[in-house]
Amino acid sequence: MMGTEELAELIAETADDKKALDITILNLQGISIIADYFVICSGKTDIQVQAIARGIEDKLSDNPEVELQRKEGMDDAKWVLLDYADIIVHIFHRQEREFYELERLWGDAERVDWQ
């Protein structure tokens, strides 16, 4: 069985395989009840944002322990959210990420070194 942090790292690696930019894992344990981890990354184009999301979905669909709870934003692909309960994946178009600044918003969260 894969732990939550290992799963977050697998998501980051999968995003990296799809050439995602500025991949960050935030550990929200003890800070938020929303999730244990956020994985945040960016794509240069709508198509790349969608490809990153599909790549993560495909990779995790092989794992029976992991269930996608909710998916939002695939149509306009400015901010795609994949909710895996303990891990929430945010895939941004670069300009959207700069606007929302999730890393600043969750500034108390420890960054996980996944590489």
N, C-alpha and C positions, 0 to 999 in steps of 0.2 A: 504494500500500500504506500502510495506517494504522499508525503507530507504537504501541507499547504504552501510552505516556502519553496519547496522543490517544484511544486506545480507552477507557482508564480515565475520561477526561473525558467521552466520549460516554455511557458507562454512568451517570456522575453526572448528566449533563443529562437522560437518560431517566428516572432515578429522580426528579429534580426535576419533570419533567412529570407524574409520578404523585403529586405532593405529598408526597414523602418528606421526612422531617425530619432535620436535623443530618447532612447528607451530608459525608463526609470521605474524602479519598483519601490513603492512606499509601504513600510510596515505600519499599519494602523492599529495594531493590537494594543489595547489599553487606551487608545485615543478615540476610537469610534466604534459604534455598534453596527455601522453600515456593512463593514467587511473587515477582514484581517489584512488584506493587501489590495493596493491599487497597482496595476501595471499600466503605465502611461507611455504612449509613443506617438509619433507623427508620420504622416505620409506627405509626399509632395503634390499628389494629384488625387482627385476623387477615386480614380481607378485603383491607385495604389492603396488608398485607405481601405477600399473594399477588398482588395487582394490580401491585405494583412489580416483583416477580420476573417475572411474565408479560410486562410491558412491556419489560423488559430483554431477555428471551429473544426476543420478537418483533422488537425492533429489531436484535439481533445475528444473527438467523437469515437476514437478507438478505445478510450478509457471508460469502462463501465462505472467507475467511481465518481466520474465528473459529469454533471448535468447542467446544460445551459438553461438558466432560469428565465432569462429575458434578453432580448436583443433589440436595440433601437438605433435608428439613424442610418441604416444601410442605403436607403433611397437617395438621400442628398449627400451622404458620405462626407459631411463636414465634421461630425463627431459621432463615431460609432461606439456604442456601449455594449459590451458583452458581460452579462452578470452570471458568474459561476458561484453564487452565494458567498463563499468566503473570499473570493477574489473577483474584483471588478476591473475589467479591461477597458481603458479609454483610448481610442484610436482617433487622433485628431488630424484634420487638415492643418498644415503649419500655422496659418493665420488664426484659426480658431483656438489653437493651443495658446498662442501668445495672448489672445484676448481673455481667456478664462483663467489662465495661470493657476492650475490646480496644485502644482508643487508649492506655490507661495501660500495658497489657501490652507494647505495641509502642511505648513512649515514645521510643525512639531513632530512630524513623522520621520522616523529613521529611514534613510535610503539603504536599500539592500544591494550589496555588491554582487551582481549576478554573473559577471564575466570571468 
